[in-house]
Amino acid sequence: MDTQAFQHLLEQLRQLTPRQRTVFKRELGGQPKSDPLHDQIPPFVTCPHCCAAAQFLAPWGWSRGLRRYRCRACGRTCNLLTKTPMARLRKAQNWVAYAEALIESLTVRQAARRCRISKNTAFLWRHRFLQAAAGHRPARESGIVEADETFFLESFKGQRKLPRPARKRGGVGRTRGTGPEQVPVMVVRDREGRTADFKLEKLDTAHASAVLAPLVAEEAVLCTDGAAIYANFCLKNGIAHQVVYARAGMRVRGAYHIQNVNAYHSRLKAWMGRFHGVATKYLENYLGWRRILERYSTAIKPTHCLHEAVGRPMQHVTGT
């Protein structure tokens, strides 16, 4: 407010009745009303700028319905969305409704109608909500660990310039089997339900070992099919290896099998079908989306989606 407008306001204050002055003083001395969204976003762990401990953050007013904080260590201000994929995203009053659309696995246009936003905004929000969740995987898996790979046809959906002729309605690859147009996705799952998946650039020992080495505990037993990449990994890292061949009558060897991970493949592929193909560059976001739904199961709430979206999920749930 400029000086002239402020002087005009002061002149109007003299015209207030005693009752109006009482109400004005109460509103002036009160705290700004926070948005209900503020209570659904998890608190800070550290300062988003300098990584100082949360106790260095002091309240510093309000902005757009969210409490602002000022760090005593670096002197910079922030709110609960600073340096998260949700920062500067508008129409926060619709975020809870959009989180419900994610829980119901609605398409972009269905979510747009539900939240009364444009389809372009719904698409932007989808990947803002899922950007951080794509990296929320368990840090360690132990006990009997199952691993197997599945494949998704490479897609340039949404791009104007394609490196190859367009396929009709998704279509099929030019070659049969696991050719160069198939993108490998490795799924690793232990018997406690902890699930991690990785989009691999290439299905070979080097790329498989890069994702399995920090994930599989040394005392674990890795159950896989007969692919040589798993045998090489276990031999190099000294991990017990049980091979279960996918032949009739041999899919289970006592407690060792890969039925859990194959069932996850089936659920993942069936769930993906509603989107009629996803662009390969966004595939990891969709993998993270499916993990959210599996992780919280029927107990999932919009609050869980918001925690995942800002990159601060519940630690006991992700196992990190």
N, C-alpha and C positions, 0 to 999 in steps of 0.2 A: 504494500500500500504506500503510495507516494504521500508527501507532506500535505498537499492540498486536500486529498481525500481524508487524511487523518484529522485535519482541522475541521472538516465538515462533519466527521463522526463525533468529535468532541462537542460541537454545537448541538447535535441531536441528542446527546446524552442529557443535556440540561432540560429537555422536554419529557424525560421519563417520569412516570409516576413512582411513588415510593415502592409499590409492589414490584414494578418493572425493574427498579434499581436493585432490589433484593435478589431477584432472579438473575440479573446481569452479573452481580458480584459472585453469586454461587457458580455460575457457568465459567466466569473468568478465573476463579480460583481452583476449579476442578481439573482433573486430568483428561486429556483427549480420549474419546472412546476408541478402544482398539477393535479391530475386526475379529470376528470369531475364528478366522483362519490363523491368527497369531497363536492360538492355543493348540493348534493341530500340527504345527511345525516344530520339530525337535530342537532343543537348545544347542548353543555352541559347545564345542569341545575345546577349541582353541580360537584365537583371533584369526580370521580368514586372511589377514594381510601379513602379519609377522609371526604367526603360529604361537604367540604367547598364550599362557594358560587362561582359561575362561574367567578366573577371578580378577584378571586385569581389565575386564570389560565392564565399564560403568554405564548406567542408563544415561541417554543423551537425547531425550525428546522422542517424538513420534514422527513417522513419515509413511503416508499411504496405508495407514492402519496397522503398521508394524513398529514395534519398539526399536529405536536406534540406540547404538552403543558407541562409546568412544574408548579406544584402547589406551591405557595409561602407559604402555610400553612404546608404541609407535605413534600415538596421537591421532590416528586415523579413525574415522567413523564407519559403521557398518550396520546392517540389519541381518535378520536370520536367513536372507536369501543371497547375501553378498557372495560373489564368486561361486555360485551354483548355477546349474543349467536353468533354474527358474528366475534368475535375476533379471529385472527390468521387463518381465513378462506381465502384460496387462490383463484386465478383467479378472482379477483374483477372486471376485465373488462367484465365478463359474468354475473354479478349480475343483471343488468338491464334487460337483456334478460330472466333471470330466473324469475324475478319478473313478467314479461309479461306472462310467462308460468303459473305462479300461478293465474294470473287474468283470463286466459283462462281455468283454471282447467284441465291442461294437466296431463296425467299419468306420472309415473316416466320415462318410456322409451320414451315417446313423448317429455318430457322436455329434456332428455339427447340428443336426436337427434337435437332438436331446438338449444340448447346451445353448442353442440359439446363437450360434456363431457360424462364420463362413467355413466352407470345406477347407480352404487354404489355412485358416487359423487352426482348424481341428488337426490338420496334418502337421503343422508346426508344433502344436502342443504335444502331439503323440510322441515326437522324437525328443522334445525337451523333457517330457516326463520320463522317458526311457533311457536317456543318454547316460545318466549316472548308474541306473539300475543294471545296465549291460555289464558293468564290471563287478557287480556284487556276487561273488562266488565264494564258496567255502575255501578257507585257507589250507585246510588239511583234511584228508580222508583216510580212515584207518579201518582195521578189521578186514573183512572180505570186500574188496573193491572190484566192481565190474566196469569194463571199458569196451566200447565198440563205436564204430563210426557209421554215419549215415550221410546221404548226399542230397544236395539241393541244386536244381538246374540253375546255372548262372543267368542272372537277369539284369537288364539295363532299364527296367521299368521307370518311366518318368523322364528319361533322358531324350533330348531332341536329336542328338547325333550318336548313332550306333556304330560300333566297330565291325558290325556284320549285318547281313540282311535281317529285317525284323521277322519274328515268328508270329504266326497267326494264333491269337488268343493264348499266348504262352507256349503252346506246342511242345515239341520234344527236341532233344539234342540231335545233332547231325550224326553222332556215332552211338552205338549201343554200349551199354555197360557204363563203367566209371571212366568216361573219357575226359578230355580237357575242359569240357563245358560243365562238368559236375563239380560243385564246391563241397569239399569234405568238411563235415562237422563231427568232432569227437565228443561223445558224452561219457562222463565218468560219474559213477554213482555207487555209494557204499550202502550197506544194509540198514543204516540209520536214516536213509533218505536224503543225505546230503548230495546235491547234484551240481556238477560243473559241466559246462560245455564250451567248446572252443571252435571257432571257424579257422581252419588251417589253410595256409597258402598252398601247401602241398602235402600229400599223405605219404610221408617217408619217416625214417627213424629220427632224423634230426629235428623235424618239426614236432613229431609226437613226443620225443623226449623233453623238448623245451617246455611243454605244458604239463607233462606228467611228473617230472622230477620234483618240482616244488610242492606238488599236490599230494602225491601218494606217500604215505608214511613208510619208513624203512621196515617196520614190523608187519606191514599189511601183506595180504595175499591178493595178487592181481588175477582176476578171472577174465579171459578174453577168448576170442576165436583163434584160429590157427595162423593169423597174420604175423609175418616175420618181424614187423616193426615192434610189436609188444615183446616178443622173445628177446630181441636185441636190447631193448630198454631194460628189461628185468635182469638180463645177464650183466649189463654194464653197471647197474646200480645195486646189485645184490638183493633183489626183491623176489620173494617166492612167487612162482608163476604157475597157474593152473589153466590148461588149455581145454576148452569145451568146444568140440566140433559141432557145427550146426547141421547134423544129420539125424534122421529119424531114429529115435531110441537112444541117442547119445547127447541130447541137449542138457542133461542133468547128470552130474557125477557127485552123488552125495549132497553135500551142502554147496557145491560149486556149480554155478551156472551164470548165464548172462541174461536171464529172463527179465530181470528188473529194468535193465538198461534198454532192452529191446522193446519192452512195454512202453517205456518213456518215448522211444522213437515213434511208436505207433500213435501215442497221444499227441506228440508234437506235430507230426505230419497231418493228422486229422484236424487239429486246431488251426494250422496254417492254411488249410484248404479254403476257409471262409474269406481269405484275402485275395484269392485268385492269383497267387504269385506275389512275392515281395522282392524289391530291388536288392541285389547282393550287397550293395554298400550299406544297407540298413539291416542286414540279416542279424547282426549281433544284437541290435536293439530288440528285435522280435524274440530272439533266444532269451534275452533278459526278461522280457515281458512274460514269457511262458514260465520261467523260473519263479517269478513273483507269484503267479497263480498257484503253482505247485507248492511253493514254500509255505504260504499261509493257508492254502486250501479253503475250506468253507468258513474259516474264521476271518477271512480277509475283510478289511474295512478301508474306506477312502483315506483314513489317517495313515495306514500302512503304505499306500501308494505315494502319499506326500512325503513320508520319511524316505522312501526309496528315491524319489525324484530329486530331493535336495542333497542326496549323497550321504545321509546319516541314518541308515537302517538300524533296526534293533540288533544289537551285537549277538545276543543269544540265539537269534533266528538264522543269521547268515553264517554263524560259526567263525567269524573273523576275529 
